[in-house]
Amino acid sequence: MRDFIVLAFIFLSAPAALFSPYYGVLVWHFISFLNPHRFAWSFAFNFPVAMVIGIPTLIGALFTKDSNRKLFTRETLILVILWAWFCVTLFHASQIPFLSTHLDDGLFKLTRISKILLMTFVTFYLVSSKQKLRWLLLLVAFCFIFLDGKGAIWGVATGGEWRVYGPQESFIEDNNAFALATNMVMPLMFFLAWDEERRWVRWLLRFGFVSGIIAVMLTYSRGGLLGLAVVLGLVAIKAHRKLIAACLLVLVTLGTLAYSPEKWKDRMSGFLEGKVDSSAEQRLVTWGVGLRLVRDYPVFGGGFEVYPDVAIFQHYKTRDMPGGRLSAGPHSIYMEMLGEHGFVGLGLFLSLVGSCLLTLRKVIRISKRDPNGRWALVTAHSFEVSIYAFLVSGAFLGFANFDLWYLYVACTSVLHLLYMQQLKSEAQGPIVSQSPEEPHGSSVPASRDGIYA
């Protein structure tokens, strides 16, 4: 029954995406993050649902008039260059016999990432108003409200004895990946709730935020735990509720120590005490492989999927992997970029991160003095915290090409573009000024206004 429901929704959405490509973008991201077909049990599980939606969305985007006409921003230009560099590094690897043994795997990964990047640019092109941006962000938040709520309830019901994972065979199936994604979406839930006028939506977002805390902890991901600390700390600072946040943090810590299962305590206590277990040892060995590899190929790196290549891994390792493993993934977004794409690739990646953070700082600086800029201020704060969560949790996970990260890149450019257009239109003609007690597009009580200053 689930298979028929999922496929019926997909096939009914396909023609709608052709005539309304923005709707296609929403469905695409709904599929990407919620993975509804992975909750089916039969033929829908492996059905190419993304392709069924993606093709009519791309066709519709070619003919739509409702779009952002400014196609190139600082972020999109860096992203284009980075995409081109991916192709260059894989071509370079194909020309060197020692590196060409993983060419097929590299081509597969490049194809998958190219699809993500293509839809990233389509998203930037079609999200042409602040209402469309908000609907997209609410969609992402609601996908994770479902996933985090499901994981948190199941985890609590089973006493936390088992790890929480994402949907099967999805980008976020791994417990570490699921913790990373949840940390990146929790700021959205928090800040969208502060600026949401519908009470039931506010409570759902708050439920998702609390569920996200529980879900991240029950993934048993140590990188996720660090990312969670960053999210809660930055949210507390930006909300100007430091005392309340500190009290809640103490209560959460005491509750965790009192009621968490012994398996969780054992795993986290060693981490906090600086002990290195086999999992941490594997990361150290893998990072050593990357550093030695980049000495020989500092500009281009080894191309996509160089780390899992057994021959290359064994050639550059400084010692044997714990557990008898012959190779492993990069286990870090930074080492992933460095090993696969050299110092140029890492530089482009960090430039993209820095560009997004600078753009968000600019929006925050201007909008906090603008009585009509509350929506931009709230959104910029949520993006900024989410990116910091990505940078911290991602330091221990090879997820540099995560589709949620690229979505934030696109949305950062959209936010800046839309807000600058609003400022320009306000400067060109008189508008009805709104007081801080009545923020634009919201009936949220005035007492919330000062929290983003």
Beta strands, then each sheet from edge to edge (+ up, - down):
end
